[in-house]
């Protein structure tokens, strides 16, 4: 019996040691997605401008180019698959350790505004950052499994797998992964697509759902209380997708009404013909390759610079 107890204790200790090795290793990455999340959720920062939203934000708005034109010091904390609820959680979690930004640009995704948050996309990538109480508490309300992911290695380790082990080893040895060098200041420079990803168009009537509106209101209120200048953006979508959401103009109009009511600037480039009519700029209907992102960034940065006086 004593031997069994000893084996069990050793097994538990090994599990917790492996868990610490993986989590700490991933946090040690200075580049790539883990370098971005470590900057966002762990390190103290003094960026005066934050880019917030889904993958359309962190693949479309090039922070280094934007800063070179506007004189800002920005960082992109956009998350893959992020709804408004997740984006709000991300901003709150960022502000736990960092100085409040002066300005936030938030990407509005009119094509998914009706969806509710029923999962956290790529949830295993957040395991190393659950020590951020704001992130942990808000993600737990989305997916209760995060309680187990934080405290029980036997629960989280089976989900981690080889990608987490690889990232941890890279972190411990200070090595970059294959895609890591495509990240700069949180922005992902998308040069990886060699053919257009055709997505089957499914026509539907969208709307701004209750969850989206509630968390958008929370974002607006948080920025107002913290004296943060909030801007809305709508980056380009390929022309074929414009027939997907049958009432897209009405949804965009409703977002415009929300912006006007709250005295928020809405930068709508979703139908910019210099970009949306050219398939060469797009990976798929809703995500641009870097040449398209660079053109969009230059356009919005010049206009922002001219209006704001930065």
N, C-alpha and C positions, 0 to 999 in steps of 0.2 A: 504493500500500500504506500509506504514511504517513497519507494522508487517511482511509482506512478505519479505521486504528487510532485516529486522533483522534476520528472519529465514534463509535466504540465506547466510548472513554473518556468522551466527553461524555454518551452515553446512560447509561452506568453511573452517572456522577455525578448526572445528573438523576433517575435512579431512586432513588438513596440520599437525595437532597435531598427528593424527594416523599414518600418513606417517613418521613423525619424530620418533615416538615411535618404529615403525617397523625397520626403517633404522638404528637408533642408537643402538637398541637392537641387531640386527644382527652383527653390527660392534663390539659389546662388547664381542662376543664369542672369547674365547682364544684357543679353540680346534675345530676339525671338519673342514668342508669345509669353513665355514665363518671365523674361526680362521686363516685358510690358506690364504684366500683372504684378510683379514685385514692385515696380515703380508706382503703379496705381494703388495698390492695397497695403503696402508695407512701408515704403520709403517716405520720408518727408520731402515735399516739393514746394517750389515757389513759382510755378508757372502762372502767368497772369491770364492765360486763355486756355480753355478746355474744350475739346471736341468730343461730343457725346452722341451715342446712338448705337445702331446696329452695324453689321459688316459694311453696309453702304456708307457709313461714316468713316470707318477706319480703312476702307479701300479707296475712298473717293477724295478725301481732303488731305492733301500732302502738307503736313505741318511745316517742314523746312522751307518749302516754296512759299507757303502762306506767310511765314515769319519774315522771309527775305523781302517781301513786298510791303507788308504792313508794319514791320518793326515790333511785332508782338513776340512773346516767348510762350509758345503753346505746346500742348501735349494731347495726343488722341487716345481717349479711354473708351472708344467704341468697342462693343462686344459682339462677337458672332451670334446671330440668332436672337439679339436682344429686342424685347418688346419695350414699351414705355415703362412698364413696371420694373423690368430689369435695369434699364438705363437710370431710372431714379435711384434704385438701390446702389448702382455703381457710383453715381456722383456722391451720394451720402457716405459711402465707404471710402472714397477717395479723400473726402474732406476730414476724415478722422485723423489722419496723420499729416496732412498738407495744409498749407496756407490757402485760404479761400481765394479762388480765382476772381478776377475782375469781370471776366466775360465768359459765357458758355454758349457754344453753338450746338444746337440739338437738331439732329436729322429726323424729319417726320416721314414715316413710311406709310403713305396713304393706302398701299395695296394690302397691308396686313393690319390695318387699324381696327378691324372687327374681331381679331383673334384675342383670346384670353391666354394668359401664361399658365400652361399646365406642366411645364418642365423647364429645366435649365440646360440649354444646349451645350454640348461638350462639358458636362458637369464635372468630369474628373480633373479638368485643368484648374479648377478652383480649390481642390483639396488642400494645397499648401497654404491657402490664404484664409482659412476659416478661423484663424486667430483674430482676424479683423471682426470685431463684434457686430459692427453694422452690417457687414456683408453676410456674416453667419446668420444673424437673426432674420434678415429679410429673405435670404435664400431658403431658410428653413420654413418660412410661411408658404413658399412656393412648392418645396419638395421636402417633406418631413424626414426623408432619409439622410439629410445632411447632419442630423444629430448623430447618427451612427457613423457617418463618414468622418466626423471630427474626432470622436472619442473611442471608436472601436476598430482597431487595425484589422481584425479578422473580417470585418464587414467591408472596409474600404479597399483593402489590398487586392481582392479578386477583381475589382473594377479597374484598378490602376494599370496592370498589364505592362507589356514591353515598352510602349511609348513613354510611360512615366519613368520606367527604369532607365531608358535611353536618355531622357531629358535630365534625370538626376545625375547620371554619370557625366554628361556634358557640363553640368553645373559644377560638380566637384572638381573637374579637371580644367575648367575654364575654356572649354571647346564649344564652337558654334555648331548647331545642327544645320542640316542642308538648307532649310528655309529661313533660318534666323537672320541672315544678313539682309533680307528683304524688308525688315522692320526698321523704321527710323522714327523716333519720337512717338511711338505708338501707332504710326501709320504703316500699312502694309502695301508695299510697292508691287502691284500685281503684274508680273511679267511672265507668268507661268503657263498661260493658255496658248496652245498652238492651233486651236480650232474653235469655232463658235459652238457653245453649248446650247443646242436647240431645246427649248422647253415647250412642251405642248400647252397651247393656250386653252385655258378653261375660263369661259366668260362667266362673270358673276357681278352682282350688285354689292358693293362694299358699303361700309359705314364706319363711323367712329364709335366703337363699342364703349360700354360703361367703364370697363377697366381702363382702357386707354385714356378716356376723358378724365377719370378720377386721378390717375397718376400724372397726367399732363398738368392738371390743376395743382397737384402737390409739387411738381417741379417748378411751376410758375411761382407758387407761394414761397417755396424754399429760397429761390433766387431773389425774390422781392425782399424777404426778411433779412437775407444776408447781403443785400445791396450788390447783387451780381447782375450784370447786364445780360439778359437772355435773348438769344437770336434763334429763330427757326430756319432750317434749311431744307430744301427738297432738291436733291441732286438728280442729274439726268437719268432717264430710263429709255431703253431702246424703243424705237417707234412701234414695233410689232406689239409691245406690251400695252400700248395705249388703248387697244381694243379689248383688253382683258377685263379691266374694271369698267363696267359699262357706265357707271355714274361717277367716274374719277373727277370730272370737273366740279361736280357738286361737293365731293369730299374735300377737294383742294379749296373750294370756296368757303367751306365750313372752317377749315383750318385758318384761312385768311381772316374770317370773322373773329375767331378766338384770338388771333394775333392782334388784330386791330383793337378789340375790346380791352386787351391787356397791355397795349402800347408796346408790342413786340415786333421787331422787324422780321418779315418773312422773305427769305431769299429763295425764290422759286425758279430753279433752272430745269425742272423736270421735263419741260417741252422745248428746251433750247435747240433749235433746228441745226445749229452749227455742230452739235454733238449727237443728238438723238437719231439723226437720219443716216448715220455712218456706222455700219456693223463693225468696222475695224476697231472701233473704240470700246467694244463690249465683249466681255466673257460670256455673259448670258443677258437676258432681258433687263435684269436689274443691277448688274454689277459690271463696272467698267474695268478695262485694262489700264495700265499706267498712262499711256498717251492720252486717253480720254480724261482720266483723273487729273492729269497735269493741266490740260486745257481748262477744265472746270475750275480747278483751284486758282489758276491765274485770273480767270474771269471774276470769281467771287472776291478774291483778295484785292484786285484793283478797285472794284466797286466799293468794297468795304473801306479801303484806304481813302478813297475820294470822299466818301460820306462822313467817316468818323474823324478824319484828320490825323490818323495815326501815321 
